């Protein structure tokens, strides 16, 4: 039955392992994104406009915005 697909049992096992790895990475990145939003919302900036701008950047650019925020602000 699996030979009809052309994968075989090892291909199916590999697909399950890669699927779990991608799911884990997705969950990690989502949590990282949420943590950067929380950090930006609770951090004291020079002005409230800076806080709003950073939150909008993180929300609109998703993971890329969270990574930029991490390296520019959080990791100073």
KEVO-325910 format. One record per residue: residue number from 1; z, y, x of N, C-alpha, C in turn. Coordinates in pm, 1 decimal. Layout:
REM residues N
<NUM; <Z; Y; X>; <Z; Y; X>; <Z; Y; X>>
...
//
This chain:
REM residues 76
<1; <0.0; -118.9; 81.5>; <0.0; 0.0; 0.0>; <0.0; 126.2; 86.5>>
<2; <86.7; 133.7; 188.2>; <91.6; 250.6; 274.5>; <-32.0; 261.2; 362.2>>
<3; <-97.3; 148.4; 389.9>; <-217.4; 152.1; 471.7>; <-331.1; 223.7; 399.5>>
<4; <-325.4; 228.8; 268.2>; <-427.1; 300.2; 193.1>; <-421.9; 449.9; 223.1>>
<5; <-304.1; 499.5; 246.9>; <-288.5; 640.7; 279.8>; <-329.7; 664.5; 424.7>>
<6; <-314.1; 565.7; 508.8>; <-351.5; 578.5; 648.6>; <-236.5; 619.2; 738.3>>
<7; <-115.3; 619.0; 687.0>; <-1.6; 662.7; 766.5>; <75.6; 546.2; 826.7>>
<8; <94.8; 444.8; 751.5>; <179.9; 336.6; 797.1>; <325.4; 375.6; 783.2>>
<9; <413.2; 282.5; 809.3>; <557.1; 306.0; 791.6>; <610.7; 406.9; 893.0>>
<10; <558.3; 406.3; 1015.8>; <606.2; 501.5; 1116.4>; <561.9; 643.6; 1083.8>>
<11; <444.7; 657.3; 1026.5>; <398.8; 789.8; 984.1>; <484.4; 844.9; 872.4>>
<12; <523.4; 759.7; 781.4>; <609.0; 803.4; 670.4>; <746.8; 841.9; 721.6>>
<13; <801.3; 763.1; 813.8>; <931.8; 796.7; 872.9>; <923.2; 929.7; 946.7>>
<14; <814.5; 950.3; 1020.4>; <795.8; 1075.3; 1092.1>; <786.1; 1193.0; 995.6>>
<15; <716.2; 1174.8; 885.0>; <705.5; 1280.9; 785.2>; <841.7; 1314.5; 724.8>>
<16; <925.3; 1214.1; 700.3>; <1059.0; 1237.0; 645.2>; <1144.8; 1313.4; 746.0>>
<17; <1137.7; 1274.6; 873.0>; <1216.9; 1341.5; 976.9>; <1172.7; 1486.5; 991.9>>
<18; <1041.0; 1510.2; 996.2>; <991.1; 1647.4; 1007.5>; <1024.7; 1729.9; 884.0>>
<19; <1019.7; 1667.4; 767.9>; <1056.9; 1737.2; 645.6>; <1202.4; 1779.8; 646.8>>
<20; <1289.7; 1691.1; 693.8>; <1432.5; 1725.1; 703.3>; <1455.2; 1836.0; 805.3>>
<21; <1382.3; 1831.0; 917.7>; <1396.7; 1934.8; 1020.1>; <1351.8; 2070.4; 965.1>>
<22; <1240.2; 2072.9; 893.0>; <1193.4; 2198.4; 834.6>; <1288.4; 2250.5; 728.3>>
<23; <1345.7; 2161.3; 651.0>; <1443.6; 2202.3; 550.9>; <1566.8; 2262.8; 618.6>>
<24; <1614.1; 2198.9; 724.3>; <1729.3; 2250.9; 797.7>; <1701.0; 2386.7; 859.1>>
<25; <1582.0; 2402.4; 916.6>; <1543.9; 2531.2; 974.5>; <1534.9; 2638.6; 866.9>>
<26; <1479.1; 2603.6; 752.4>; <1468.3; 2699.0; 642.2>; <1605.5; 2744.5; 594.1>>
<27; <1698.2; 2651.8; 582.2>; <1833.9; 2685.9; 538.8>; <1901.7; 2774.4; 641.7>>
<28; <1886.0; 2742.6; 771.4>; <1944.3; 2823.7; 878.3>; <1890.1; 2966.4; 874.6>>
<29; <1758.4; 2981.4; 860.6>; <1698.0; 3114.3; 858.4>; <1739.9; 3193.8; 736.0>>
<30; <1754.9; 3127.4; 621.9>; <1800.9; 3195.5; 501.6>; <1943.5; 3246.2; 519.5>>
<31; <2030.9; 3164.2; 576.0>; <2170.1; 3205.5; 600.1>; <2174.6; 3320.3; 700.1>>
<32; <2092.8; 3312.7; 806.5>; <2084.7; 3420.4; 905.3>; <2042.1; 3550.6; 838.6>>
<33; <1942.9; 3543.3; 750.1>; <1892.8; 3660.9; 679.1>; <2003.5; 3723.5; 593.3>>
<34; <2075.2; 3640.5; 519.6>; <2185.8; 3688.8; 435.7>; <2294.5; 3752.1; 521.0>>
<35; <2328.5; 3689.1; 633.4>; <2433.0; 3744.1; 721.4>; <2393.1; 3879.9; 778.6>>
<36; <2265.8; 3899.1; 810.6>; <2221.4; 4028.3; 862.6>; <2225.7; 4135.5; 753.5>>
<37; <2196.5; 4098.2; 629.0>; <2209.1; 4193.6; 518.1>; <2355.7; 4233.9; 500.7>>
<38; <2445.4; 4135.8; 504.9>; <2588.6; 4164.2; 490.3>; <2637.8; 4251.3; 604.8>>
<39; <2593.6; 4221.6; 727.5>; <2635.6; 4300.7; 842.8>; <2587.2; 4445.1; 829.9>>
<40; <2462.6; 4463.1; 787.4>; <2409.7; 4598.8; 771.8>; <2482.9; 4673.9; 660.7>>
<41; <2520.4; 4604.1; 555.5>; <2589.0; 4669.2; 443.9>; <2732.2; 4708.4; 479.3>>
<42; <2795.5; 4633.9; 568.6>; <2935.4; 4661.6; 602.1>; <2952.4; 4741.1; 731.1>>
<43; <2849.4; 4754.8; 810.5>; <2857.6; 4827.0; 938.2>; <2861.9; 4977.5; 912.8>>
<44; <2936.6; 5048.3; 996.9>; <2943.8; 5193.7; 986.5>; <2833.3; 5254.4; 1074.3>>
<45; <2737.6; 5317.4; 1009.2>; <2629.7; 5387.0; 1077.9>; <2662.9; 5535.4; 1084.0>>
<46; <2581.7; 5610.4; 1158.6>; <2602.9; 5754.1; 1167.7>; <2585.6; 5821.3; 1031.9>>
<47; <2492.7; 5770.7; 952.5>; <2472.8; 5827.2; 818.0>; <2444.4; 5713.4; 719.7>>
<48; <2462.6; 5743.4; 593.4>; <2433.7; 5643.8; 490.2>; <2284.1; 5614.2; 481.8>>
<49; <2202.7; 5712.0; 520.8>; <2057.3; 5691.2; 518.1>; <2017.4; 5581.0; 616.9>>
<50; <2082.2; 5577.3; 734.3>; <2054.1; 5471.1; 831.5>; <2086.5; 5333.7; 773.8>>
<51; <2198.4; 5325.0; 705.6>; <2238.6; 5198.5; 644.4>; <2135.7; 5153.4; 540.9>>
<52; <2093.7; 5244.6; 455.0>; <1996.7; 5210.7; 350.8>; <1863.3; 5170.2; 412.1>>
<53; <1819.7; 5243.0; 514.3>; <1693.3; 5210.4; 580.3>; <1698.2; 5071.2; 641.8>>
<54; <1807.3; 5037.9; 712.1>; <1817.4; 4905.3; 773.6>; <1821.7; 4795.0; 668.2>>
<55; <1893.5; 4817.6; 560.3>; <1897.8; 4716.3; 453.9>; <1758.2; 4697.0; 394.1>>
<56; <1686.2; 4805.1; 372.3>; <1550.3; 4794.3; 319.3>; <1456.4; 4723.9; 417.1>>
<57; <1473.0; 4751.5; 546.2>; <1390.8; 4682.9; 646.9>; <1417.3; 4532.9; 644.7>>
<58; <1544.3; 4495.7; 641.4>; <1579.8; 4352.9; 641.8>; <1528.0; 4284.3; 516.1>>
<59; <1545.0; 4349.0; 401.9>; <1501.9; 4287.0; 276.3>; <1349.3; 4279.0; 267.9>>
<60; <1280.4; 4384.5; 308.9>; <1134.8; 4385.6; 292.1>; <1062.2; 4299.7; 395.8>>
<61; <1114.8; 4291.1; 516.5>; <1047.9; 4212.1; 620.8>; <1105.1; 4071.3; 634.1>>
<62; <1202.7; 4037.5; 554.4>; <1265.0; 3905.0; 551.3>; <1316.8; 3864.6; 689.5>>
<63; <1275.1; 3750.5; 739.0>; <1328.3; 3698.8; 864.8>; <1292.5; 3790.5; 981.2>>
<64; <1172.2; 3844.4; 981.9>; <1132.6; 3936.1; 1088.8>; <1223.6; 4058.5; 1091.2>>
<65; <1255.0; 4114.0; 975.8>; <1346.0; 4227.4; 968.0>; <1485.9; 4191.7; 1015.0>>
<66; <1532.0; 4071.3; 981.9>; <1664.2; 4026.9; 1026.4>; <1668.2; 4009.9; 1177.5>>
<67; <1560.6; 3958.5; 1235.2>; <1554.8; 3940.1; 1380.6>; <1550.8; 4075.8; 1450.3>>
<68; <1472.3; 4168.7; 1397.8>; <1467.6; 4304.0; 1455.8>; <1605.3; 4368.6; 1448.7>>
<69; <1670.9; 4359.5; 1334.7>; <1805.0; 4416.1; 1319.6>; <1902.2; 4352.5; 1419.0>>
<70; <1894.1; 4221.8; 1434.8>; <1985.7; 4151.3; 1525.3>; <1972.7; 4203.9; 1667.9>>
<71; <1849.0; 4218.7; 1714.8>; <1830.7; 4260.1; 1854.3>; <1848.1; 4409.0; 1875.2>>
<72; <1822.4; 4490.9; 1774.8>; <1833.7; 4635.5; 1790.7>; <1976.6; 4684.9; 1765.5>>
<73; <2041.7; 4634.5; 1662.1>; <2172.6; 4687.0; 1621.6>; <2286.5; 4591.6; 1654.5>>
<74; <2278.5; 4470.9; 1607.8>; <2391.7; 4377.5; 1615.7>; <2425.1; 4338.8; 1759.6>>
<75; <2324.9; 4322.4; 1843.3>; <2346.4; 4268.3; 1978.2>; <2365.8; 4375.5; 2083.9>>
<76; <2387.8; 4499.0; 2045.1>; <2404.4; 4608.4; 2142.6>; <2515.6; 4583.1; 2239.1>>
//
